[in-house]
Amino acid sequence: DLDECAASPCKDHQYCLNTDGSFSCKACDASCVGCTGEGSEKCKSCASGYVKEDETCTDIDECNLPEKVCMKENQDCVNTSGSYKCVCSEGFEDKDGTCVQT
């Protein structure tokens, strides 16, 4: 078997998987910018919204940062994978970008 992966035939956001007589390009984990294999522990560097902890790219919980990310009144922060979103608190709804009581 010739290791086609030695020539780095895949794109930046993929890793090469050598197979018998061939190869395939597989997508890197969403937490990675470039990778050497499958999973968040094989990242070359971490994507925005992720930080390297114990050799693994881990989601940053923006909602628990000392600096508030959701600044509007009656708004709560909801952590998402690699990011966050600001939603109106319970009992409030979004009216033209402002959280008003329902």
Secondary structure as UniProt FT lines:
FT   HELIX           4..7
FT   TURN            12..13
FT   STRAND          14..19
FT   TURN            20..21
FT   STRAND          22..27
FT   TURN            30..31
FT   STRAND          32..35
FT   HELIX           40..42
FT   STRAND          43..46
FT   TURN            48..49
FT   STRAND          50..53
FT   TURN            54..55
FT   STRAND          56..59
FT   HELIX           62..64
FT   TURN            73..74
FT   STRAND          75..80
FT   TURN            81..82
FT   STRAND          83..88
FT   TURN            90..91
FT   STRAND          92..95
FT   TURN            96..97
FT   STRAND          98..101
//
